[in-house]
Amino acid sequence: MIIRIAKSVSIAVKVAVISFDRAFNEGEDIDRILGYTDELTGLLNLKAFERDRQKAGQEYALVLIDVDNFKEINDIFGHAFGDAVLKRLGQILSFVASFCGKAYRLHGDEFSLIIQKQEANRICSEIEEHVRTEDALSISQGVVLIEKEKIPFEKLFRLADDALYQSKNRGKGITTIMPVCR
């Protein structure tokens, strides 16, 4: 009995390795294979965000992004339209962040970027421009800039979240950048 179980496990492991190897060699995305990709937007997901935040580097910017009035968009135009909005925003974020960082869909209409600190102003402006002109949407952004010293990520996330809600409270469609954290 134990020998049969051992053979079954051995066969299962070999099949998994061969499948993974074949998928990797055929150019499939490793993050998708490992479950780090959001199915709707194609961006990295919360699981990948949790993984990547550990190795973000010493100087970077954490950006939180939220679609303004998303509930109303879903209520008025339906969930299929809301999904299309999220997909389009995902495309914009993926394109804009690809040169200097990574884009994530955390959940619902909440997105995040981990990007090079010196690119934060340019990236946020570019995102706003794409969203406003191409898609007539409004987004709010909260940014915290991080320098060399290690600060617990949970604190940085709270600061970025506070900046995001300052943007929302000041009228939405705004980017709030917190002073550099040391």
CORKACOR-V392603 format. One record per pair of residues at least 6 apart in sequence whose ideal C-beta (glycine too) atoms are under 6 Angstrom apart, sorted by sequence separation. I is the first residue (numbers start at 1). J is the second residue. D is the distance in whole Angstrom. If there is no record, write none. Layout:
# CORKACOR-V392603
i & j & d
I & J & D
I & J & D
This chain:
# CORKACOR-V392603
i & j & d
31 & 37 & 5
97 & 103 & 4
105 & 111 & 5
106 & 112 & 6
131 & 137 & 5
38 & 45 & 4
167 & 174 & 4
36 & 44 & 6
74 & 82 & 4
104 & 112 & 5
115 & 123 & 6
131 & 139 & 5
36 & 45 & 6
73 & 82 & 5
94 & 103 & 5
167 & 176 & 5
23 & 33 & 6
93 & 103 & 4
103 & 113 & 5
166 & 176 & 4
36 & 47 & 6
36 & 48 & 4
101 & 113 & 6
102 & 114 & 5
144 & 156 & 6
101 & 114 & 5
163 & 176 & 4
101 & 115 & 3
100 & 115 & 5
144 & 159 & 4
163 & 178 & 5
97 & 113 & 5
100 & 116 & 4
144 & 160 & 4
124 & 141 & 5
93 & 111 & 6
97 & 115 & 6
142 & 160 & 5
100 & 119 & 4
159 & 178 & 5
143 & 163 & 6
142 & 163 & 3
142 & 164 & 3
120 & 143 & 6
140 & 164 & 6
142 & 167 & 6
96 & 123 & 6
140 & 167 & 4
117 & 145 & 5
140 & 168 & 5
96 & 126 & 5
151 & 181 & 6
96 & 127 & 6
140 & 172 & 5
147 & 180 & 6
149 & 182 & 6
138 & 172 & 6
141 & 175 & 4
142 & 176 & 6
143 & 177 & 4
144 & 178 & 4
138 & 173 & 4
145 & 180 & 5
146 & 181 & 5
147 & 182 & 5
144 & 181 & 6
92 & 130 & 5
70 & 109 & 4
67 & 109 & 4
66 & 110 & 6
41 & 86 & 6
40 & 86 & 6
41 & 87 & 6
65 & 111 & 4
43 & 90 & 5
88 & 135 & 6
64 & 112 & 5
41 & 90 & 3
63 & 113 & 4
124 & 175 & 5
60 & 114 & 6
61 & 115 & 5
49 & 104 & 4
61 & 117 & 5
60 & 117 & 5
44 & 102 & 6
56 & 114 & 5
59 & 117 & 5
61 & 120 & 4
43 & 103 & 5
44 & 104 & 5
46 & 106 & 5
43 & 104 & 6
43 & 105 & 5
41 & 105 & 5
38 & 105 & 4
68 & 138 & 4
67 & 139 & 6
68 & 140 & 6
65 & 139 & 6
66 & 140 & 5
65 & 141 & 5
63 & 141 & 6
64 & 142 & 5
63 & 143 & 5
61 & 143 & 6
62 & 144 & 5
61 & 145 & 5
60 & 146 & 5
59 & 147 & 6
58 & 148 & 5
62 & 156 & 6
64 & 160 & 5
64 & 161 & 6
62 & 160 & 5
66 & 164 & 6
53 & 153 & 5
64 & 164 & 5
68 & 172 & 4
